[in-house]
């Protein structure tokens, strides 16, 4: 083979690789950004009572799925594993968002099968994009932070039972993740500190409400709880 032809082919292959990688990174960043906006919308919706409170959330979700369909075009077959590190962050952020959405509606943790259902064509029943188990678990780890924020809010409204439900759920997730991290996913340990911090904050909030809540007017709960949070963060 002519050396010039050989090097030209090599150049074209490398250019195609870098172009594809840049497209994947760009779409993944867009997915991450839109997923964060979906989470903010969920927190706003959680404080509403009207029937269409999730309208904004559903719109964001549709936009994110469209981005995933765009991503899917570049990560078919072996390319999925080749570029997985470039888009796994987008997956984790989206799973964090839909896990929070699922909890607000169903009061339990979204399963891997329920996450997979977002990427199955309703007409053909075929999966058009695969979610790695690792991304699912890491996404759930991030979801616990949203649970903590929601628990702080519900305590401030006087809904102690709901806050305790979240506290117990966080403890169970922590126990399960300890087993998973030690046996299968050492990278999960990086997120365990944040999870334990979330549990501590919810426990402090529940304590403040149950033990000291009667000492103060209801509207002061949130201020007191925030003070406990700030003290905990300064200690850690």
N, C-alpha and C positions, 0 to 999 in steps of 0.2 A: 504493500500500500504506500502511496505517495505520502511522505511525512507531513506535507502541508495539508493534505486532505485529512489525515489522522488527527492533527492538532486542531484543525477547524471543527471536526466532529466533537473532540473533547471540549472545546470552547463552547460549542452549542449546548452540549449536555450540561455543563456547569452553569451556563447562563440560565437554562431552563430550570435547573434545580434551585438556584438562588431566587429567581423570579417567583417560583411556586412557594418557596419558603416565606418570602416577603408577603405574598398574598395571604398565606395562612396566618402569619403573625398579625397582619392588619385586621383580618376578619375576627381573629380571636380577641384582639383588643376591643373591637366593636362589641363583641358578645359580652365581654367583661363589663364594659361601660354600661350597656343596656341592662345587664343583669343587676348591677348596682342600683340603677334607676328603678328597676322593678321592685327591689327590696325596699327602697325608700317609699315607693307607692304602697307597698304592703303595710308598712308601719303606719302610714296615713290612713289606709283603709281600715286597719284594726281599731281605729278610734272613731269609726263611723257606724251608724246603725241602718242606713237606708239600703234598699235592695241592690242598687247598682254600685255599691262601694268598691267592687273589684273591676269595674269597667276599665279604668286606666291600667290596672295590672294585666288584664287579659290582652289589651292592645300591645303592651310592651312584650308580653310573652309571644304573641304572634310575630312581632318584629324580630325577636331573637331566633325563633324557629326558622324564619326566612334566612337569617344569617348562617345558621347551621346548614341549611340546604346549599347555600353558596360554598361553605367550607367543605361539604361532603364531596363536591366535584373534584377537589384537589387531594383528597386523602383516601382514595379507593385502593383496595388490595394492600400490597406491602407498603405503600406510601403512608398508610395509617400509622404504622409502627415507626417508620422512618422519620416522620414529622411530629410524632405524638407529644414530644416535649415542647413543641412550639404552640400547641393549642390546648394542652391539658388545663391551663389556668382558666380558659374560657369555660370549659366543661365544669370545673369546680365551682366557679361563681354562679353559673346557671343552676347547678344542682342545689347550691345554697339557697337560691331564690325560690325554686319550685318546692324545696323541702319546707321552707317557711310558709309558703302559700298552702301547701298540703296540711300543715299543722293547724293553721288558722281555720281551715274548713273542716278537717276531720279529727283534730286533736290527737294525732299520732304521727309516728315517723314514716316517711315515704319509703317504700321498698325499692329494691333494685329493679324488679319487674315493672313497677309503676313509673320509674324513671325511663326505662327502655321504651315504654308505651309512647312517649313523646316523639320517638324516632321511628315509628312504624306507620307506614302508609295505610290509611283507613280503608282505601278502596281495594288495594291488592293484598293487604295484611303482611307486607314484606318490610323488613327492617332496612332502612336506608342509611343508618349511621349507628355505629356501635359505641356503647359507653363502657369503658374499662371499670372493673370493680374498684381499682385503686382510686380512680377519679370520683366514683360514687362515695366511697368512704371519706376521702379528703374533703369532698363537698359537704358531707354531713358534719364533719368536724367544724367547718366554718359556720354551718347553720346554727350550731349551739350558741354562737355569739349573738345571733339574732333572737334566739329564744331568751337569752339573758335580758336583752334590751326590752323585749316584750314583757317579760316577767316583772321588770322594774316598773313598767307602765301600769300593768294590771294591779300591782300592789298599791300604787299611788291612787288608784280608783277605789280601793277598799276590797278588791276581789282576791282575798287571801287564798281561797280554795284553788283558784286557777293558778296562782303563783306557786302553791305547794305541788300541784300536778306537774308543773314545769320543772320544779326543783328535783322531784323524784325521777323525772324523765332524764334530766341532765346527769344525775348520779348513775342511772342505769347505763347511759351511753358511755360515761366515763369508765365504768367497770368493764363493759364490752370492749372498748377501745384499748384498755390496758392489755387485755388478752391478745387482741389482734396485733397491736404494736410490737409486743414482745415475741410473738410467734411468727408473724407473716410480714408486717409492714413497719420496719424501724423508722421510716420517714414520717410516720404518724406521730412519733414522739415530739416532733417540732411543734405540733399543734396542741399537744396535751396540756402544756402550761396555760395556754389561753382558756382551754376548757375548764381546768380546775379553778382558774380565776373567775370564770363566769359562775361556777357553782357557788364559790365563796360570796360573790356579790348578791346572788339570789337568796342565799341563806341569810345574809345580813339584812336584806330588805324584808324578808319574812319575819325575822327576829324583831326588827324595828316596829313592824306593824303589830305583831302579836303581843309583844311585851310592853312597848312604850307608846303604842298608837293611841291608847285611851287618854294619855296625858296631854295630847295636842289636838287641835281642830283638824278635820280631815284634809283641808287644803294645805296643811303643813307637812303631810306625809312625804311628799316628793322631795322637799327641801332637806328633810332629815335623812332620807335614804341617800340622797346625793352626797351629803356630808360623810356618811359612812363609806361610800364608794371612794371618795377622794382620799380619805384616811387610809383605806386599804391600798390604793394605788401608790401612795407615798411610801408606805411600808415595804412595797414590793418593787 
